[in-house]
Amino acid sequence: MKALIFSLPIFLLLLFVFIALNILDVHSTFLVVSNTSTRSERNPVARFLLRKLGVKRGLVTLKLLLIPILALMVWYYPQARKEIVGVLLLSNFLYLLVVANNYRIHRRIQRRRRLV
């Protein structure tokens, strides 16, 4: 019997969470960058795209680059269940930290603006 963590329903749940966290990443990054500057973006690839394409187009372009990665995860899941689930668990954890940090920074910016 295969471990439950590597089952298809868990994989699909992790994939859904990954997509949801990426949507929240776009939203939270937009809030921070639109209230400060592209210099506040720490990811050098994202910062480059934001500067070259503008905030909205840069964020959309960056996330569109994830589509082939998602397709590869779905394609390889049957052959590499443990690895794909591990990558999704780690990615979701890291994106959760990034999103939480972005919203924390946004709240701090909003508080500072109210004080001024």
C-alpha positions in Angstrom: 0.0 0.0 0.0 1.4 3.4 -1.0 1.7 6.1 1.6 -1.2 8.5 1.7 1.0 11.6 1.4 2.0 10.5 -2.1 -1.6 9.8 -3.2 -3.3 11.7 -6.1 -5.7 13.6 -3.9 -2.8 15.0 -1.8 -0.9 15.9 -4.9 -3.9 17.7 -6.3 -4.4 19.5 -3.0 -0.7 20.6 -2.9 -1.0 21.7 -6.5 -4.1 23.8 -5.7 -2.3 25.3 -2.6 0.7 26.1 -4.8 -1.5 28.0 -7.3 -3.3 29.8 -4.6 -0.1 30.9 -2.9 1.2 32.2 -6.3 -1.9 34.2 -6.7 -1.5 35.6 -3.2 2.2 36.3 -4.0 1.2 38.4 -7.0 -1.3 40.3 -4.9 1.0 40.9 -2.0 4.0 41.8 -4.2 1.8 44.2 -6.1 0.7 45.9 -2.9 4.3 46.3 -1.7 5.9 47.3 -5.0 3.1 49.7 -6.0 3.4 51.5 -2.6 7.3 51.6 -2.7 9.4 50.8 -5.8 10.7 47.8 -7.7 13.8 48.0 -5.5 11.8 46.5 -2.7 11.5 43.2 -4.7 14.3 40.9 -3.5 14.0 38.4 -6.3 16.4 39.6 -9.0 14.5 37.9 -11.9 11.2 39.4 -10.7 12.9 42.8 -10.1 14.3 42.8 -13.7 10.8 41.9 -15.2 9.1 44.6 -13.0 11.5 47.2 -14.2 11.4 46.3 -17.9 7.7 45.5 -18.2 6.0 47.5 -15.4 4.6 46.0 -12.2 1.4 44.4 -13.6 2.8 43.0 -16.8 6.0 41.9 -15.0 4.1 40.0 -12.3 1.9 38.3 -14.9 4.8 37.4 -17.1 6.7 36.0 -14.1 3.8 33.8 -13.1 3.1 32.7 -16.7 6.6 31.1 -16.5 5.2 28.7 -13.9 2.8 27.1 -16.4 5.4 24.8 -18.0 6.7 23.9 -14.5 3.2 23.0 -13.4 2.7 20.9 -16.6 6.0 19.1 -15.9 4.9 18.3 -12.4 1.6 16.8 -13.6 3.4 14.9 -16.3 6.1 13.4 -14.1 3.9 12.8 -11.0 3.1 9.1 -11.9 6.9 8.4 -12.2 8.2 10.5 -9.4 5.5 10.9 -6.8 7.8 11.3 -3.8 10.0 13.9 -5.5 7.1 15.9 -6.9 5.2 15.9 -3.6 8.5 16.9 -1.8 9.0 19.8 -4.2 5.5 21.0 -3.7 5.7 20.7 0.1 8.9 22.7 0.1 7.7 25.3 -2.4 4.4 25.8 -0.6 6.2 26.3 2.7 8.6 28.9 1.1 5.8 30.7 -0.7 3.8 30.9 2.5 6.8 32.6 4.2 7.1 35.0 1.2 3.4 35.9 1.1 3.2 36.4 4.9 6.3 38.6 4.8 4.9 40.7 1.9 1.6 41.3 3.7 3.5 42.1 6.9 5.6 44.7 4.9 2.4 46.1 3.4 0.7 46.5 6.8 3.9 48.3 8.1 3.8 50.7 5.1 0.1 51.4 5.7 0.7 52.1 9.4 3.6 54.5 8.6 1.4 56.4 6.1 -1.3 56.8 8.7 1.2 58.3 11.1 2.4 60.9 8.6 
